[in-house]
Amino acid sequence: MLDDIEAAQTQLTDTRWTANGLPSIREAVAAYLDAAGDALDTEFAAADDEEPEALAGALDAVADAIDDADLDPDADADAVAALVEATEELESGLDDAEEWDDLQTNEQLQAEGFYDVLGHYKDYPVEWAALKEHEQQGNVEQVLRALDALESEFMERHCMEALTRMGDPAAFEEMHARAQKRDKPGIEALGKMGAGAEDAVETLLEYVDEDSDPQLQKVTFKALGEIGSEEATQALANKLVMDDDNVRPLAARALGLIGDTRAIEPLADTVADDEERTVRTAAAWALRQIGTREALEAAAEYEDAQEYTLQAEAEKAREALEADDAAAVEA
């Protein structure tokens, strides 16, 4: 019997009860305390409050009383039978109470207020309509709830896109967990959090040298640039000489977003020596983003370059230098 009481306590505390289930478990425990009190000719105090933990705690007094009573199966047969019946009714009451896992997915979302934002909507399914409204209102918790509950690829994609557009660090833990599994949408979402995702830099740096997966490198380089941690500077600078000329521009642009002046020399070398127009242009753009005089001068050298895109970056760098000179004269 004591084992049964302990099992009931575990069920009370380890189960997530619904709003409908909570009153049921409170009634079941209250009825058990009354029945056990009658069987043992004592009175058990009600739980301190109505939360499952307090209800479980209230059962301790019954277990202690049964242990202290040292009931004899023959001499105390009536009390034992009454306690067995009361315990069975408690077990039945808890089993019948509504648990969170009893609900269908849409019922869980309904219980968490996911659909409360819906008014007159046109999009189908309704979960998508609600998702868009939650994104607009900045309800990260509800978007994460939908991501966890809705298992369709359609809704997962739209949830991830919403979280990426929101760029809210409140979603960091979930996105970081995905990034640790090389999930590209998760990495992209981390990038949009900017400095709010700095704790993910160590994870992302592990993917910088994954030359066998250029798509992973691209999204990783971009995210590192958007996060802006100088911790990534050297690793990204090393990739300016990698073989894949479709990925090298992403390394250069990431260095420009970070803005670390240590990247000026490798970027300048890339503009001077790389054979690919897109890479040279990206490196010149990055030098402009760093924006120091040294960086701008390194980019401005290519005003006469044959490649139009590189020439345009060089002209912008020259204009920035001239603007700085004019401002210095006026000062």
C-alpha positions as a Markdown table, in Angstrom:
| # | Residue | x | y | z |
|---|---|---|---|---|
| 1 | Met | 0.0 | 0.0 | 0.0 |
| 2 | Leu | 2.9 | 2.4 | 0.8 |
| 3 | Asp | 4.3 | 1.6 | -2.6 |
| 4 | Asp | 1.0 | 2.6 | -4.2 |
| 5 | Ile | 1.0 | 5.9 | -2.3 |
| 6 | Glu | 4.5 | 6.6 | -3.5 |
| 7 | Ala | 3.5 | 5.8 | -7.1 |
| 8 | Ala | 0.6 | 8.2 | -6.8 |
| 9 | Gln | 2.9 | 10.9 | -5.6 |
| 10 | Thr | 5.2 | 10.3 | -8.5 |
| 11 | Gln | 2.3 | 10.4 | -10.9 |
| 12 | Leu | 1.2 | 13.7 | -9.4 |
| 13 | Thr | 4.5 | 15.4 | -9.7 |
| 14 | Asp | 5.8 | 14.0 | -13.0 |
| 15 | Thr | 2.7 | 14.5 | -15.0 |
| 16 | Arg | 1.8 | 17.6 | -16.9 |
| 17 | Trp | -1.8 | 18.2 | -16.1 |
| 18 | Thr | -4.2 | 20.2 | -18.3 |
| 19 | Ala | -6.3 | 23.0 | -16.9 |
| 20 | Asn | -9.2 | 20.5 | -16.9 |
| 21 | Gly | -7.1 | 17.8 | -15.2 |
| 22 | Leu | -6.0 | 19.9 | -12.2 |
| 23 | Pro | -9.4 | 20.1 | -10.5 |
| 24 | Ser | -9.8 | 16.4 | -10.9 |
| 25 | Ile | -6.5 | 15.5 | -9.2 |
| 26 | Arg | -7.3 | 17.9 | -6.4 |
| 27 | Glu | -10.7 | 16.2 | -5.9 |
| 28 | Ala | -9.1 | 12.8 | -6.0 |
| 29 | Val | -6.5 | 13.7 | -3.3 |
| 30 | Ala | -9.1 | 15.4 | -1.1 |
| 31 | Ala | -11.3 | 12.4 | -1.3 |
| 32 | Tyr | -8.4 | 10.1 | -0.4 |
| 33 | Leu | -7.4 | 12.1 | 2.6 |
| 34 | Asp | -11.0 | 12.0 | 3.9 |
| 35 | Ala | -11.3 | 8.2 | 3.3 |
| 36 | Ala | -7.9 | 7.4 | 4.8 |
| 37 | Gly | -8.7 | 9.6 | 7.8 |
| 38 | Asp | -11.9 | 7.6 | 8.4 |
| 39 | Ala | -10.1 | 4.3 | 8.1 |
| 40 | Leu | -7.4 | 5.3 | 10.5 |
| 41 | Asp | -9.7 | 7.3 | 12.8 |
| 42 | Thr | -7.7 | 10.5 | 12.3 |
| 43 | Glu | -7.9 | 13.7 | 10.3 |
| 44 | Phe | -5.4 | 14.6 | 7.6 |
| 45 | Ala | -4.8 | 18.2 | 6.8 |
| 46 | Ala | -5.5 | 19.4 | 3.2 |
| 47 | Ala | -2.7 | 20.3 | 0.9 |
| 48 | Asp | -1.0 | 23.7 | 1.5 |
| 49 | Asp | -2.1 | 24.7 | -2.0 |
| 50 | Glu | -3.6 | 23.1 | -5.0 |
| 51 | Glu | -0.4 | 22.5 | -7.0 |
| 52 | Pro | 0.5 | 18.9 | -7.8 |
| 53 | Glu | 3.7 | 19.1 | -5.6 |
| 54 | Ala | 1.6 | 20.2 | -2.6 |
| 55 | Leu | -1.0 | 17.5 | -3.2 |
| 56 | Ala | 1.8 | 14.9 | -3.4 |
| 57 | Gly | 3.2 | 16.2 | -0.1 |
| 58 | Ala | -0.1 | 15.9 | 1.6 |
| 59 | Leu | 0.0 | 12.1 | 1.0 |
| 60 | Asp | 3.1 | 11.8 | 3.1 |
| 61 | Ala | 1.0 | 12.2 | 6.3 |
| 62 | Val | -1.1 | 9.2 | 5.2 |
| 63 | Ala | 1.9 | 7.1 | 4.5 |
| 64 | Asp | 3.4 | 8.0 | 7.8 |
| 65 | Ala | 0.2 | 7.2 | 9.7 |
| 66 | Ile | -0.2 | 3.8 | 8.0 |
| 67 | Asp | 3.4 | 3.0 | 8.8 |
| 68 | Asp | 3.0 | 4.0 | 12.5 |
| 69 | Ala | -0.3 | 2.1 | 12.8 |
| 70 | Asp | 1.4 | -1.2 | 12.1 |
| 71 | Leu | -2.0 | -2.6 | 11.0 |
| 72 | Asp | -2.7 | -6.3 | 11.5 |
| 73 | Pro | -4.3 | -8.0 | 8.5 |
| 74 | Asp | -6.7 | -9.9 | 10.7 |
| 75 | Ala | -7.3 | -7.6 | 13.7 |
| 76 | Asp | -7.5 | -4.5 | 11.5 |
| 77 | Ala | -9.1 | -6.1 | 8.5 |
| 78 | Asp | -11.8 | -3.4 | 8.1 |
| 79 | Ala | -9.3 | -0.6 | 8.2 |
| 80 | Val | -7.0 | -2.4 | 5.8 |
| 81 | Ala | -9.9 | -3.0 | 3.3 |
| 82 | Ala | -11.0 | 0.7 | 3.6 |
| 83 | Leu | -7.5 | 1.9 | 2.9 |
| 84 | Val | -7.0 | -0.5 | -0.1 |
| 85 | Glu | -10.3 | 0.7 | -1.5 |
| 86 | Ala | -9.4 | 4.4 | -1.0 |
| 87 | Thr | -6.0 | 3.9 | -2.6 |
| 88 | Glu | -7.6 | 2.2 | -5.6 |
| 89 | Glu | -10.0 | 5.1 | -6.0 |
| 90 | Leu | -7.1 | 7.5 | -5.8 |
| 91 | Glu | -5.3 | 5.7 | -8.5 |
| 92 | Ser | -8.4 | 5.6 | -10.6 |
| 93 | Gly | -9.1 | 9.3 | -10.1 |
| 94 | Leu | -5.5 | 10.2 | -11.2 |
| 95 | Asp | -5.7 | 7.9 | -14.2 |
| 96 | Asp | -9.0 | 9.5 | -15.3 |
| 97 | Ala | -7.7 | 13.1 | -14.9 |
| 98 | Glu | -6.8 | 14.8 | -18.1 |
| 99 | Glu | -3.1 | 14.9 | -18.9 |
| 100 | Trp | -1.3 | 17.1 | -21.4 |
| 101 | Asp | -0.4 | 14.0 | -23.4 |
| 102 | Asp | -4.0 | 13.1 | -23.7 |
| 103 | Leu | -4.6 | 16.1 | -26.0 |
| 104 | Gln | -4.3 | 16.1 | -29.7 |
| 105 | Thr | -1.7 | 18.6 | -31.1 |
| 106 | Asn | -4.3 | 21.2 | -32.1 |
| 107 | Glu | -5.8 | 20.8 | -28.6 |
| 108 | Gln | -2.5 | 21.4 | -27.0 |
| 109 | Leu | -2.0 | 24.5 | -29.1 |
| 110 | Gln | -5.5 | 25.7 | -28.3 |
| 111 | Ala | -4.8 | 25.2 | -24.6 |
| 112 | Glu | -1.6 | 27.3 | -24.9 |
| 113 | Gly | -3.5 | 30.2 | -26.6 |
| 114 | Phe | -1.8 | 29.7 | -30.0 |
| 115 | Tyr | -5.0 | 30.3 | -31.9 |
| 116 | Asp | -6.2 | 33.3 | -29.8 |
| 117 | Val | -4.6 | 35.7 | -32.2 |
| 118 | Leu | -6.9 | 34.6 | -35.1 |
| 119 | Gly | -9.7 | 36.9 | -36.2 |
| 120 | His | -10.8 | 36.9 | -39.8 |
| 121 | Tyr | -8.2 | 34.9 | -41.7 |
| 122 | Lys | -7.9 | 33.7 | -45.2 |
| 123 | Asp | -4.8 | 31.5 | -45.1 |
| 124 | Tyr | -5.0 | 27.8 | -44.8 |
| 125 | Pro | -4.1 | 25.9 | -42.7 |
| 126 | Val | -5.2 | 28.0 | -39.7 |
| 127 | Glu | -1.9 | 27.2 | -38.0 |
| 128 | Trp | -0.1 | 29.1 | -40.7 |
| 129 | Ala | -2.4 | 32.1 | -40.3 |
| 130 | Ala | -1.8 | 32.1 | -36.6 |
| 131 | Leu | 1.9 | 31.7 | -37.1 |
| 132 | Lys | 2.1 | 34.8 | -39.2 |
| 133 | Glu | 0.2 | 36.8 | -36.7 |
| 134 | His | 2.5 | 35.6 | -33.9 |
| 135 | Glu | 5.5 | 36.6 | -36.0 |
| 136 | Gln | 4.0 | 40.1 | -36.5 |
| 137 | Gln | 3.4 | 40.5 | -32.8 |
| 138 | Gly | 6.8 | 39.2 | -31.9 |
| 139 | Asn | 5.5 | 36.2 | -30.0 |
| 140 | Val | 8.6 | 34.0 | -30.1 |
| 141 | Glu | 7.4 | 31.6 | -27.5 |
| 142 | Gln | 4.3 | 30.8 | -29.6 |
| 143 | Val | 6.3 | 30.3 | -32.8 |
| 144 | Leu | 8.7 | 27.9 | -30.9 |
| 145 | Arg | 5.6 | 26.1 | -29.5 |
| 146 | Ala | 4.3 | 25.6 | -33.1 |
| 147 | Leu | 7.7 | 24.4 | -34.2 |
| 148 | Asp | 7.8 | 21.8 | -31.5 |
| 149 | Ala | 4.2 | 20.7 | -31.9 |
| 150 | Leu | 3.5 | 20.7 | -35.6 |
| 151 | Glu | 5.3 | 17.9 | -37.4 |
| 152 | Ser | 4.6 | 18.8 | -41.0 |
| 153 | Glu | 7.5 | 19.9 | -43.2 |
| 154 | Phe | 5.4 | 22.8 | -44.4 |
| 155 | Met | 4.9 | 24.2 | -41.0 |
| 156 | Glu | 8.4 | 23.5 | -39.8 |
| 157 | Arg | 9.8 | 25.5 | -42.8 |
| 158 | His | 7.5 | 28.4 | -42.1 |
| 159 | Cys | 8.3 | 28.4 | -38.4 |
| 160 | Met | 12.0 | 28.5 | -39.1 |
| 161 | Glu | 11.6 | 31.3 | -41.7 |
| 162 | Ala | 9.5 | 33.2 | -39.1 |
| 163 | Leu | 12.2 | 32.8 | -36.4 |
| 164 | Thr | 14.9 | 33.9 | -38.9 |
| 165 | Arg | 13.0 | 37.0 | -39.8 |
| 166 | Met | 12.4 | 37.8 | -36.2 |
| 167 | Gly | 16.0 | 37.5 | -35.2 |
| 168 | Asp | 15.0 | 37.3 | -31.5 |
| 169 | Pro | 17.6 | 35.9 | -29.1 |
| 170 | Ala | 14.7 | 34.5 | -27.1 |
| 171 | Ala | 14.9 | 31.6 | -29.6 |
| 172 | Phe | 18.7 | 31.1 | -29.1 |
| 173 | Glu | 18.6 | 27.8 | -27.1 |
| 174 | Glu | 16.4 | 26.0 | -29.7 |
| 175 | Met | 18.3 | 27.4 | -32.7 |
| 176 | His | 21.7 | 26.6 | -31.1 |
| 177 | Ala | 20.5 | 23.1 | -30.4 |
| 178 | Arg | 19.7 | 22.7 | -34.1 |
| 179 | Ala | 22.9 | 24.3 | -35.2 |
| 180 | Gln | 24.8 | 21.8 | -33.1 |
| 181 | Lys | 23.3 | 19.2 | -35.4 |
| 182 | Arg | 24.4 | 21.1 | -38.5 |
| 183 | Asp | 20.9 | 22.3 | -39.2 |
| 184 | Lys | 21.4 | 25.1 | -41.8 |
| 185 | Pro | 18.1 | 26.9 | -41.1 |
| 186 | Gly | 19.0 | 26.9 | -37.4 |
| 187 | Ile | 22.4 | 28.4 | -38.2 |
| 188 | Glu | 20.8 | 31.1 | -40.5 |
| 189 | Ala | 18.4 | 32.0 | -37.7 |
| 190 | Leu | 21.4 | 32.4 | -35.2 |
| 191 | Gly | 23.0 | 34.8 | -37.6 |
| 192 | Lys | 20.0 | 37.1 | -37.7 |
| 193 | Met | 20.2 | 37.4 | -33.9 |
| 194 | Gly | 23.5 | 39.2 | -34.3 |
| 195 | Ala | 25.5 | 39.7 | -31.1 |
| 196 | Gly | 22.6 | 37.9 | -29.3 |
| 197 | Ala | 24.0 | 34.6 | -30.6 |
| 198 | Glu | 27.6 | 35.2 | -29.7 |
| 199 | Asp | 27.5 | 32.1 | -27.5 |
| 200 | Ala | 27.1 | 30.0 | -30.6 |
| 201 | Val | 30.4 | 31.1 | -32.2 |
| 202 | Glu | 32.4 | 28.2 | -30.8 |
| 203 | Thr | 29.9 | 25.8 | -32.4 |
| 204 | Leu | 29.9 | 27.5 | -35.7 |
| 205 | Leu | 33.7 | 27.7 | -35.9 |
| 206 | Glu | 33.7 | 23.9 | -36.0 |
| 207 | Tyr | 32.1 | 24.1 | -39.4 |
| 208 | Val | 34.5 | 26.6 | -41.0 |
| 209 | Asp | 36.8 | 24.0 | -42.4 |
| 210 | Glu | 34.1 | 21.6 | -43.7 |
| 211 | Asp | 35.2 | 22.0 | -47.3 |
| 212 | Ser | 33.2 | 18.9 | -48.2 |
| 213 | Asp | 30.0 | 20.7 | -47.5 |
| 214 | Pro | 30.1 | 24.1 | -49.1 |
| 215 | Gln | 26.5 | 24.9 | -48.4 |
| 216 | Leu | 27.2 | 24.4 | -44.7 |
| 217 | Gln | 30.2 | 26.7 | -45.0 |
| 218 | Lys | 28.2 | 29.4 | -46.8 |
| 219 | Val | 25.5 | 29.6 | -44.2 |
| 220 | Thr | 28.1 | 29.4 | -41.4 |
| 221 | Phe | 30.3 | 32.2 | -42.8 |
| 222 | Lys | 27.3 | 34.4 | -43.2 |
| 223 | Ala | 26.1 | 33.8 | -39.7 |
| 224 | Leu | 29.5 | 34.4 | -38.2 |
| 225 | Gly | 29.7 | 37.7 | -40.0 |
| 226 | Glu | 26.3 | 38.8 | -38.8 |
| 227 | Ile | 27.1 | 37.8 | -35.2 |
| 228 | Gly | 30.2 | 39.9 | -35.5 |
| 229 | Ser | 32.5 | 38.2 | -33.1 |
| 230 | Glu | 36.2 | 38.9 | -33.7 |
| 231 | Glu | 36.8 | 35.4 | -32.4 |
| 232 | Ala | 36.0 | 34.2 | -35.9 |
| 233 | Thr | 38.4 | 36.6 | -37.8 |
| 234 | Gln | 41.4 | 34.3 | -38.1 |
| 235 | Ala | 39.4 | 31.2 | -39.1 |
| 236 | Leu | 37.6 | 33.2 | -41.8 |
| 237 | Ala | 40.7 | 34.9 | -43.1 |
| 238 | Asn | 42.3 | 31.4 | -43.5 |
| 239 | Lys | 39.4 | 30.6 | -45.9 |
| 240 | Leu | 40.2 | 33.4 | -48.3 |
| 241 | Val | 42.6 | 31.0 | -50.1 |
| 242 | Met | 40.4 | 28.0 | -50.1 |
| 243 | Asp | 39.8 | 26.2 | -53.4 |
| 244 | Asp | 36.0 | 26.8 | -53.8 |
| 245 | Asp | 35.6 | 30.2 | -55.4 |
| 246 | Asn | 31.9 | 30.1 | -54.7 |
| 247 | Val | 32.6 | 30.1 | -51.0 |
| 248 | Arg | 35.5 | 32.4 | -50.8 |
| 249 | Pro | 33.4 | 35.5 | -51.3 |
| 250 | Leu | 31.3 | 34.6 | -48.3 |
| 251 | Ala | 34.5 | 34.5 | -46.2 |
| 252 | Ala | 35.4 | 37.9 | -47.4 |
| 253 | Arg | 32.0 | 39.4 | -46.8 |
| 254 | Ala | 31.9 | 37.9 | -43.3 |
| 255 | Leu | 35.2 | 39.6 | -42.5 |
| 256 | Gly | 33.7 | 42.9 | -43.6 |
| 257 | Leu | 30.7 | 42.5 | -41.4 |
| 258 | Ile | 32.9 | 41.7 | -38.4 |
| 259 | Gly | 35.0 | 44.7 | -39.0 |
| 260 | Asp | 38.2 | 43.5 | -37.4 |
| 261 | Thr | 41.2 | 45.5 | -38.6 |
| 262 | Arg | 43.3 | 42.4 | -38.5 |
| 263 | Ala | 41.5 | 41.3 | -41.7 |
| 264 | Ile | 42.7 | 44.3 | -43.7 |
| 265 | Glu | 46.0 | 42.7 | -44.9 |
| 266 | Pro | 44.5 | 39.3 | -46.0 |
| 267 | Leu | 41.6 | 41.1 | -47.7 |
| 268 | Ala | 44.0 | 43.4 | -49.5 |
| 269 | Asp | 46.0 | 40.4 | -50.6 |
| 270 | Thr | 42.9 | 38.8 | -51.9 |
| 271 | Val | 41.9 | 41.8 | -54.0 |
| 272 | Ala | 45.4 | 41.9 | -55.4 |
| 273 | Asp | 46.0 | 38.2 | -56.1 |
| 274 | Asp | 42.7 | 36.3 | -56.4 |
| 275 | Glu | 41.8 | 35.3 | -60.0 |
| 276 | Glu | 38.0 | 35.4 | -59.5 |
| 277 | Arg | 36.2 | 38.7 | -60.0 |
| 278 | Thr | 33.5 | 37.9 | -57.5 |
| 279 | Val | 36.1 | 37.1 | -54.8 |
| 280 | Arg | 38.1 | 40.3 | -55.5 |
| 281 | Thr | 34.9 | 42.4 | -55.4 |
| 282 | Ala | 33.7 | 40.8 | -52.2 |
| 283 | Ala | 37.1 | 41.5 | -50.6 |
| 284 | Ala | 37.0 | 45.2 | -51.7 |
| 285 | Trp | 33.5 | 45.5 | -50.3 |
| 286 | Ala | 34.7 | 44.0 | -47.0 |
| 287 | Leu | 37.5 | 46.6 | -46.9 |
| 288 | Arg | 35.0 | 49.4 | -47.3 |
| 289 | Gln | 32.9 | 47.9 | -44.4 |
| 290 | Ile | 35.9 | 47.9 | -42.1 |
| 291 | Gly | 36.2 | 51.6 | -43.1 |
| 292 | Thr | 39.6 | 52.6 | -41.6 |
| 293 | Arg | 41.8 | 54.7 | -43.8 |
| 294 | Glu | 44.2 | 51.8 | -44.3 |
| 295 | Ala | 41.3 | 49.6 | -45.5 |
| 296 | Leu | 39.8 | 52.3 | -47.7 |
| 297 | Glu | 43.1 | 53.0 | -49.4 |
| 298 | Ala | 43.6 | 49.3 | -50.0 |
| 299 | Ala | 40.3 | 49.1 | -51.9 |
| 300 | Ala | 40.7 | 52.5 | -53.6 |
| 301 | Glu | 43.7 | 51.3 | -55.6 |
| 302 | Tyr | 41.5 | 49.5 | -58.1 |
| 303 | Glu | 39.6 | 52.4 | -59.6 |
| 304 | Asp | 41.1 | 51.4 | -63.0 |
| 305 | Ala | 40.3 | 47.7 | -62.6 |
| 306 | Gln | 38.9 | 46.0 | -65.7 |
| 307 | Glu | 36.2 | 44.4 | -63.7 |
| 308 | Tyr | 33.3 | 46.8 | -63.4 |
| 309 | Thr | 32.1 | 45.6 | -60.0 |
| 310 | Leu | 35.6 | 45.9 | -58.5 |
| 311 | Gln | 36.0 | 49.3 | -60.0 |
| 312 | Ala | 32.7 | 50.4 | -58.5 |
| 313 | Glu | 33.9 | 49.3 | -55.0 |
| 314 | Ala | 37.1 | 51.1 | -55.5 |
| 315 | Glu | 35.3 | 54.3 | -56.5 |
| 316 | Lys | 33.1 | 54.1 | -53.4 |
| 317 | Ala | 36.3 | 53.7 | -51.2 |
| 318 | Arg | 37.9 | 56.7 | -52.9 |
| 319 | Glu | 34.7 | 58.8 | -52.2 |
| 320 | Ala | 34.8 | 57.8 | -48.6 |
| 321 | Leu | 38.4 | 58.9 | -48.3 |
| 322 | Glu | 37.7 | 62.2 | -49.9 |
| 323 | Ala | 34.7 | 62.7 | -47.6 |
| 324 | Asp | 37.0 | 62.0 | -44.6 |
| 325 | Asp | 39.6 | 64.5 | -45.9 |
| 326 | Ala | 36.9 | 67.2 | -46.4 |
| 327 | Ala | 35.6 | 66.6 | -42.9 |
| 328 | Ala | 39.1 | 66.9 | -41.5 |
| 329 | Val | 39.7 | 70.2 | -43.3 |
| 330 | Glu | 36.4 | 71.6 | -42.0 |
| 331 | Ala | 37.3 | 70.6 | -38.5 |
